[in-house]
Amino acid sequence: MTFEEAGELDYLVVVGGLLHAGSSASNATLAFIRETAAGSATLVGICTGVFALMRADVMKGYRLCVSWFHYWDFIERFPQTDERHLVADRLFVIDRRRITCSGGRASIDVAAAILLRHVDASIVQKALRILLVDDAEKGNAPQPHPPGLRPATHPKVRRAILLMEQHIGQPLSLSELAHRLEMSVRQIERLFNSEVGSAPLSYGRQLRIRTAAWLLTSSDRTITDIASSCGFSDASHLGREFKKEYGETPNVFRAQSAQPTARVSV
């Protein structure tokens, strides 16, 4: 079906893709989103689908949910956004005719919330059980976060870590990081060693690997996708670095995490 053939919609669901690889929403897609928003339909943004809603300029005045993983990417691409409208610690947000969610498992929770508007709760519960989901989460349930590394208190180091998180898919070089912090490379190395006990690049590597580990256990994204999102050149690169850190491959780690007795800390 083409956009021209689409009739009147109740809901338009925009599913996001990779931010740093692959194509972005076309002008025709953005125009269709705007046209739909002008009617009575509810727009739903799944994960990075909210980026397309922002590009279509249909989110002014609405609160919106963005995954913590893409928060800084969002701020960088849409610096004009009122951060008071951004929610990065909840699974999804419903604001009038806009529904946005952090992606992953939260997509099921959003679907359940929409269905509950239209069908009996017992039907929704049955559908969830078919998907092996015990119950849907509420929108105000917190987003899961990857385990943190050793915390920092110095403002420069904390800002450096935020920059690492913001650019986790395209890691900054040490010289670029120092430049953005208006420090010398030696200064930032000394600060990191005193604050977190490791060099900046080592800390950044651990951050990327731990984030990859969290994504392996909390999402069904492919290893290639996770590698790209976490700043590794390909799945093989992630596999080598991951095995150095955890002593096993990403595939084995994911399989073991799915077992009832699997570890929950990475």
C-alpha positions, 0 to 999 in steps of 0.5 A: 500500500502506498501513502496515497492509498491509505485511508483515514487512520486511527493510529499511525505507528512510526517505528525507528531504525538505526541512527548512525547507519541506514537511511532516514525517513524520506520527505514523502514519509515526513509529509505523510506523518504531517498530513496524518497529524492534521487529522484525528489520528493518534501518532505513535513513536517507537524508539527512534521513531520519535526522531521522525516525528520531530523531523515532521514537526508534529511534537510541538507542545507535547511531552515525549519519551526517548530512550536514555540510550538515545537521549544525547543523540536526541538533544544533539539533533534537536537542540531547540527541544524544551528538555522539560518535555523530554522523558528518559526515565519512563517506558512510555508517555501518552500525551493527548494524541501522541504516544512515544516509547523507549522501544524494546519491550516497551513496545509491547506495553504501548500496544497493550495500553492502546488495545485496552482503550478498545477491547476487553482487558481479558482479551489483552491479557490473553494476547500478552500470555501468547507473547509469554508476557505476564503483564503489561507495564504502566507508562510510568515504570522506569526504563532499565539502565545498564549497570554503571561504572565507578561514579565520578564527582568532578564536574569535568569528568562527569561531563566527559562521561556524558560526552562518551554516552552521547557519542557511544555509537561514534566514540570521540578520540581522546584529543577531541574529548579534551578539546570539548572539555577545554583541557589538555590530554594530560589533564584529562588523563590525570583527572580520570585516573584519580576519579575513576581509576582508569584512563579515559579511553579505557573507561569509554571502552568499558562503558561501550562493552557494558552497554552492549552487554545490557542490550544483549540481555534486555533486547532482541536486537541483532549483534551487528546492530548492537555493535554499530550502536555501541561504536564497534566496527562490526560484530567481529570487533564487538566479539573480540572486545567482549570476550576480553571483558567477559571471557565468552562471546556475545552469543553465549552471554545472551544465551546464558542470560536467558536461562532462569539461573542466569546472572543479572549483573554485568 
